Each structure stands twice: as C-alpha cells, then as structure tokens.
C-alpha cells in the first residue's frame, strides 16, 4: 500500500500552492526541529524560524505570506493557515495507518484481556484495547477508540468518533455524602450516568463522575486533557477545551466554545457563559454571565482589570521596599 504523499498532492488536499519541486514526497510527519529526508514539517511560530533553514525535511508547510531570510532547501507548500493544514495532513497519515492495521493480522477490533458486559453494545469500527472494562448497558458508538485501562461504568453512553485515553474512568460515583448527626457521612446513591456526545476526546487518567440523577453531559466536540476531574451533574457545552489538571465541581454548566487553562478550578452549582476563556491556574467562584470574557486569577475576574490590579500591586510592593 502506498505510504507517501507528494508536495503537489498536499497542496491539492489543503488548498495551497507549491514553491519548489512538486514531486517531492514525504512518508511521515515530523516536528520542524527533527525534520529529516522523507518527512513533512510545518512552520507557523516565528520563534522556530531558524529551524526553517536547518530543516532536512523534503516538504515544509508555511503560511502564504512567509518571506524567508535565507535559502530554504525543502519544497514549501504555502497555506492560508498552516496550523489547520497540519491537522488535516496528520489526519491523512492517521487514516493511512488505520488502513494498514485493517490489512495486517490485527483484524479484530477487540484486544485480549478486556471485560465487556453481555448487555453492553459497541458500534462498528470501534477499537477496544487491553485491560478495558465496559459495564452493563453501556452504549459505545461507531469508530471510537478506547485505550488500555479505561473503565466505563454501567449505563454510560459514548457517542460516535470518541477517543478515551488510558486509565480514564467514565461513570464513577459522584462525590455525594449527607452529614449525619453523629458527625459521619451517609452516601447518597448516584443513580444517573455519563453521556459523551460525538467527537469527544478524553485525556489519560481523567475522571468523569455519573450524575446523582439524570446525566453528566459532555457535548459534541469537547476536548478534555489528562488528569482532569468532572464532577456529577456537570454539563459542558459544544467544542469547549479543558487543559490538564483542571477540575469542575458538581452541577455546574460550562458553555460552548470555552477555553479552560491548566490547573484551573470551577466551583459547583454555577453557570459559565459561552466563549469564556479562563487563564491557567485561575478559579471561578461565581456565575459568569457575559459571553466572551477572558478571566484571570483566583478568584478570576476580567483580564484588563486584573492587569491593572497587578500593576498597582507591583508598584505598591516596590514602594514598601
């Protein structure tokens, strides 16, 4: 099976133009600092420009307005958006790899050492790796990838084209305990489930708790990084992205197209408006009602106000010395 792509084919695939040899080919992608013959790299961040002139790759994706300051040995494919271009090209290589898998001896979509309840249902084209547990009445859609060690508890629903990385837990009990008069706590049964809609990706060692009643819902297109915690009855809107080590407490509703920076926290029982951006290591402790805000700090507040307050803080600190 053919395993390479030419510069001309890349340009046609991504809607770009070729500068150099249109017949130059690449059989694998590579980071620009590790480019070597037979690979395709991309350049978008100006701080990596020196690699453009050192790179040994045969093909280089660049922006259409990039003006090199030195000779470039690679054939350049000029694109409106190199970031979007490389994402599409990586998908091309990934689809090629999937075709190779279907053509070799690993024809079965199930690996050894997995546990699937008899009442569970798994869609066509999904791949389940070793040491995965899939509980009773779980529904997994088509073309999903469930990596080693994932645990999906009973009654959870996974939509089409979802990816769940190693050792994540979907549907563990929410943290629900009622205080008792003697100072102890009585467990509140968690009777709901978790629903992941289409095209959701969950990072390694992330936990998403089932709801007390109803569903914890991760809507379509959401991407959650490694080591995150999503509590019971949380709802996360379409295409929101959440970076590593972040946590969302119970019954909070996060809007669509939000960006949550790493190690951030959001308290329970609040709503966060669509298109909110939360900087890394920030915390939201109340409702965010205005769409499109950029928030920093703990407690988090508007970026411009935060920077003014920080400047005043620094000035006061200098005066006190």
C-alpha positions, 0 to 999 in steps of 0.5 A: 500500500502506498505510504507517501504523499507528494508536495503537489498532492498536499497542496491539492488536499489543503488548498495551497500552492507549491514553491519548489519541486512538486514531486517531492514526497514525504512518508511521515510527519515530523516536528520542524526541529527533527525534520529529516529526508522523507518527512513533512514539517510545518512552520507557523511560530516565528520563534522556530524560524531558524529551524526553517533553514536547518530543516532536512525535511523534503516538504515544509508547510508555511503560511502564504505570506512567509518571506524567508531570510535565507535559502530554504532547501525543502519544497514549501507548500504555502497555506492560508493557515498552516496550523489547520493544514497540519491537522488535516495532513496528520489526519491523512497519515492517521487514516493511512495507518488505520488502513494498514492495521485493517490489512495486517493480522490485527483484524479484530477490533477487540484486544485480549484481556478486556471485560465487556458486559453481555448487555453492553453494545459497541458500534462498528469500527470501534477499537477496544484495547487491553485491560478495558472494562465496559459495564452493563448497558453501556452504549459505545458508538461507531469508530471510537477508540478506547485505550488500555485501562479505561473503565466505563461504568454501567449505563454510560453512553459514548457517542460516535468518533470518541477517543478515551485515553488510558486509565480514564474512568467514565461513570464513577460515583459522584462525590455525594455524602449527607452529614449525619448527626453523629458527625459521619457521612451517609452516601447518597446513591448516584443513580444517573450516568455519563453521556459523551456526545460525538467527537469527544476526546478524553485525556489519560487518567481523567475522571468523569463522575455519573450524575446523582440523577439524570446525566453528566453531559459532555457535548459534541466536540469537547476536548478534555486533557489528562488528569482532569476531574468532572464532577456529577451533574456537570454539563459542558457545552459544544467544542469547549477545551479543558487543559490538564489538571483542571477540575469542575465541581458538581452541577455546574454548566460550562458553555460552548466554545470555552477555553479552560487553562491548566490547573484551573478550578470551577466551583459547583452549582454555577453557570459559565457563559459561552466563549469564556476563556479562563487563564491557567491556574485561575478559579471561578467562584461565581456565575459568569454571565457575559459571553466572551470574557477572558478571566484571570486569577483566583478568584478570576475576574476580567483580564484588563482589570486584573492587569491593572490590579497587578500593576498597582500591586507591583508598584505598591510592593516596590514602594514598601521596599 
